[in-house]
Amino acid sequence: MSSPDRSIDAPGERRRALLPRPAASADATAGRPLVPMIWAQTSGGVIGDDGGMPWHLPEDFQHLKTMTAGCPIIMGRRTWESLPSSVRPLPGRRNMVITGDASRAAEIQAAGGETASCLAEAYRRVLEAGHEPDRPVWIFGGNSVYTEAISSGLTDAAVITVIDLDVDGDTHAPELDPGEWELWTHEPPEGWLTAANGLRYRFETRRRTTASDTGAGPR
Ligand SMILES: NC(=O)c1ccc[n+]([C@@H]2O[C@H](COP(=O)([O-])OP(=O)(O)OC[C@H]3O[C@@H](n4cnc5c(N)ncnc54)[C@H](OP(=O)(O)O)[C@@H]3O)[C@@H](O)[C@H]2O)c1
């Protein structure tokens, strides 16, 4: 297991302080960590293709690293497999991988990841292992895990990198109903940032406005 590294984490703590807070009452969420989702997508909602991402945006990798450093990340088995073996498990973070396949679980564990058989178990195990409540538990994808995190009420926030790119893909971001998910922050305030390779992108956070069973988690 990779243990949190506080020494590299000051930028992450500053940025995470801006994460949307749940709409539920303070009583309902007391002591629970934030459980935001994080992904990068094209303007058309593509997040993946053929087991990878159909773009190269180092600025987004840096953003992802900054936001998740020192925090647990929960991902599906296909997302785990999409990571280059040289950075798998992603360092300085607990990598919790969901798989229903025992032989794949053994391979993931041998490579340094932790495994759980479903999202509920993954979340429970992260909390059981002495998780510091001031640290978010990140939902790291892919589509199947985002979708379950939303439908189960586990997550109330999304940190999204939108890339101004028109490409096809086989995996899409989950639908966030604008009536239920408000735009919380966007950077820059208007227009786009431009990467060193010329790609245009922006960072958005969205917050679920309905307080439902915030933080109760999957059942
Ligand atoms: N752009 C981004 O920010 C971003 C982020 C993440 C992922 N991605 C992309 O998304 C794609 C992968 O996403 P995906 O939706 O196809 O797959 P995924 O969600 O990463 O993984 C799906 C797998 O996870 C396991 N799983 C998920 N939920 C489960 C449950 N409730 N119970 C048991 N097992 C469960 C199953 O593994 P088993 O089959 O082993 O049982 C399932 O086949 C890749 O192309 C990746 O590059 C992009």
Ligand as a Chemical Component Dictionary entry (heavy atoms), coordinates in Angstrom:
data_LIG
# 
_chem_comp.id                   LIG 
_chem_comp.type                 NON-POLYMER 
_chem_comp.pdbx_formal_charge   0 
_chem_comp.three_letter_code    LIG 
# 
loop_
_chem_comp_atom.comp_id 
_chem_comp_atom.atom_id 
_chem_comp_atom.alt_atom_id 
_chem_comp_atom.type_symbol 
_chem_comp_atom.charge 
_chem_comp_atom.model_Cartn_x 
_chem_comp_atom.model_Cartn_y 
_chem_comp_atom.model_Cartn_z 
_chem_comp_atom.pdbx_ordinal 
LIG N1  N1  N 0  -10.655 10.625 -18.929 1  
LIG C1  C1  C 0  -10.594 10.232 -17.668 2  
LIG O1  O1  O 0  -10.417 11.041 -16.745 3  
LIG C2  C2  C 0  -10.774 8.780  -17.338 4  
LIG C3  C3  C 0  -10.865 8.367  -15.994 5  
LIG C4  C4  C 0  -11.026 7.005  -15.731 6  
LIG C5  C5  C 0  -11.112 6.109  -16.770 7  
LIG N2  N2  N 1  -11.022 6.558  -18.056 8  
LIG C6  C6  C 0  -11.145 5.619  -19.178 9  
LIG O2  O2  O 0  -12.337 4.868  -19.004 10 
LIG C7  C7  C 0  -12.150 3.574  -19.558 11 
LIG C8  C8  C 0  -12.460 2.533  -18.484 12 
LIG O3  O3  O 0  -13.760 2.768  -17.957 13 
LIG P1  P1  P 0  -14.899 1.629  -17.940 14 
LIG O4  O4  O 0  -16.182 2.243  -17.519 15 
LIG O5  O5  O -1 -14.845 0.899  -19.241 16 
LIG O6  O6  O 0  -14.357 0.588  -16.869 17 
LIG P2  P2  P 0  -14.035 0.747  -15.292 18 
LIG O7  O7  O 0  -15.201 1.367  -14.590 19 
LIG O8  O8  O 0  -12.705 1.365  -15.105 20 
LIG O9  O9  O 0  -13.864 -0.783 -14.896 21 
LIG C9  C9  C 0  -14.948 -1.664 -15.060 22 
LIG C10 C10 C 0  -14.626 -2.912 -14.282 23 
LIG O10 O10 O 0  -14.557 -2.625 -12.897 24 
LIG C11 C11 C 0  -15.137 -3.680 -12.149 25 
LIG N3  N3  N 0  -16.355 -3.164 -11.516 26 
LIG C12 C12 C 0  -16.886 -1.943 -11.632 27 
LIG N4  N4  N 0  -17.990 -1.836 -10.852 28 
LIG C13 C13 C 0  -18.138 -3.014 -10.239 29 
LIG C14 C14 C 0  -19.070 -3.554 -9.303  30 
LIG N5  N5  N 0  -20.071 -2.805 -8.807  31 
LIG N6  N6  N 0  -18.929 -4.815 -8.901  32 
LIG C15 C15 C 0  -17.916 -5.579 -9.353  33 
LIG N7  N7  N 0  -16.990 -5.141 -10.240 34 
LIG C16 C16 C 0  -17.108 -3.875 -10.672 35 
LIG C17 C17 C 0  -15.399 -4.795 -13.159 36 
LIG O11 O11 O 0  -14.184 -5.495 -13.235 37 
LIG P3  P3  P 0  -14.088 -7.063 -13.578 38 
LIG O12 O12 O 0  -14.521 -7.185 -15.006 39 
LIG O13 O13 O 0  -12.631 -7.376 -13.373 40 
LIG O14 O14 O 0  -14.997 -7.792 -12.614 41 
LIG C18 C18 C 0  -15.662 -4.014 -14.415 42 
LIG O15 O15 O 0  -15.477 -4.782 -15.609 43 
LIG C19 C19 C 0  -10.717 3.526  -20.066 44 
LIG O16 O16 O 0  -10.690 3.876  -21.452 45 
LIG C20 C20 C 0  -10.022 4.621  -19.268 46 
LIG O17 O17 O 0  -8.889  5.151  -19.946 47 
LIG C21 C21 C 0  -10.856 7.865  -18.347 48 
# 
loop_
_chem_comp_bond.comp_id 
_chem_comp_bond.atom_id_1 
_chem_comp_bond.atom_id_2 
_chem_comp_bond.value_order 
_chem_comp_bond.pdbx_ordinal 
LIG N1  C1  SING 1  
LIG C1  O1  DOUB 2  
LIG C1  C2  SING 3  
LIG C2  C3  SING 4  
LIG C2  C21 DOUB 5  
LIG C3  C4  DOUB 6  
LIG C4  C5  SING 7  
LIG C5  N2  DOUB 8  
LIG N2  C6  SING 9  
LIG N2  C21 SING 10 
LIG C6  O2  SING 11 
LIG C6  C20 SING 12 
LIG O2  C7  SING 13 
LIG C7  C8  SING 14 
LIG C7  C19 SING 15 
LIG C8  O3  SING 16 
LIG O3  P1  SING 17 
LIG P1  O4  DOUB 18 
LIG P1  O5  SING 19 
LIG P1  O6  SING 20 
LIG O6  P2  SING 21 
LIG P2  O7  DOUB 22 
LIG P2  O8  SING 23 
LIG P2  O9  SING 24 
LIG O9  C9  SING 25 
LIG C9  C10 SING 26 
LIG C10 O10 SING 27 
LIG C10 C18 SING 28 
LIG O10 C11 SING 29 
LIG C11 N3  SING 30 
LIG C11 C17 SING 31 
LIG N3  C12 SING 32 
LIG N3  C16 SING 33 
LIG C12 N4  DOUB 34 
LIG N4  C13 SING 35 
LIG C13 C14 SING 36 
LIG C13 C16 DOUB 37 
LIG C14 N5  SING 38 
LIG C14 N6  DOUB 39 
LIG N6  C15 SING 40 
LIG C15 N7  DOUB 41 
LIG N7  C16 SING 42 
LIG C17 O11 SING 43 
LIG C17 C18 SING 44 
LIG O11 P3  SING 45 
LIG P3  O12 DOUB 46 
LIG P3  O13 SING 47 
LIG P3  O14 SING 48 
LIG C18 O15 SING 49 
LIG C19 O16 SING 50 
LIG C19 C20 SING 51 
LIG C20 O17 SING 52 
# 
